[in-house]
Amino acid sequence: LKANAAMVVNVRLFGILAILAGERMVAFEMGSGATVGDVLAELEKRFGREFVDRIFRIPGEMHSYCQVFVDNAQVNDLEMELKTNGAPAEVGIILLMASEGG
């Protein structure tokens, strides 16, 4: 893989995030070495401040009810680098609000 090779990231949005974005699945290309934080920054560019304010309590610190999953594993480290191995990275962002519990 080239150092600047692009990778596809599929982001699944749930609950209020899907409503704010107007879609449940967003796909975009990120450069090699992109982190979870980079994905969230791209979502802010695409969907704006109100959207990202639902994820972050303060810049760089997610709300306790916001859960991020990468390839079905929960991730708390925004600096975690995404690895794709040729397939799109699957990133899920879920806000676990009291009214959305199961």
N, C-alpha and C positions, 0 to 999 in steps of 0.2 A: 504493500500500500504506500502510495505517495504521502508525504507529510501533510500536504494540504488537500488530500482526497476528501470529497464531500461524502456525508452519510445521510441517509434518510432517517428522520425521526417522526414517528407516529405518536401523537399525543391524544389520549382519550380524556375527555372532560365529562364530569358528572355533576348532577344537581344544578345549583345556581350558576356554576361556571359554564355549563353547556348552554344554559338559558342566556346568559350575558353574551357569550360568543356567537350564539345562533347556530351552533353546530356541536356535535359530540366528538368528532374525530378531526384533527388537524394534522396535516403532514407538511413538513418542510425540510429543506436541506440545511445541514450544519456542517461546518468545517471539521476535519479530523481533530480530535482533542477537545471537542466541545464538552462542557460540563452541564450538570443539571441546572445550575444557575444561568448558564447561557440559554438554555431552552426556555426558562421562565422569562428571561429578558426579551427573547424573541416573541413570546406570547404577549408581553406588554406592548411591544411595538405594533403587533397586529390588532390587539383588542383594547388597548388603552389602560388608563390609570384605575378606573373603577374596577376593572377585571382583576388587575394585579393586586389591588388593595384587599381583595378577598383572600389572597394567598399570603401576603406579607403583613405582619404586625408592624414592623419597622423594616427599612431596607436591609435585606440580607437575613432577616429572621422571620421564619414562617409562623403563622398562627398555629397554636397547638392543635387546632381541629383540622388543619390542612395536612393531608398525607400525600406523599409523592412515592410512586412505585416505578421502578425501572425493571423491565422484563420480569414483572410480578414479585419483585423483592422490594420491601420498603426501604426508602433512602431518606436519611436526615441530613446528609452532607451535600450542600450545594456545590462543593468543589469536586464532587465525584465525576470522573471522566466517563463519558458514555463509550461503550465498546459495542461494535455491531457485528463483527465477524461476517460481514457481507450482507446480512439481513437487516432490515430497518430496526432501529432501536425502538422499543415500545415503552413509552412513558405515560403513566396514568397519574392524573392529579385529582384527588378526591377531597372535598370538604365535608368532614363528618360533623354536621350540625345536629343538635339534639333532635330536631324534627325529622332528620333523614336517617336516623339510626335504624337498625334492622333486628 
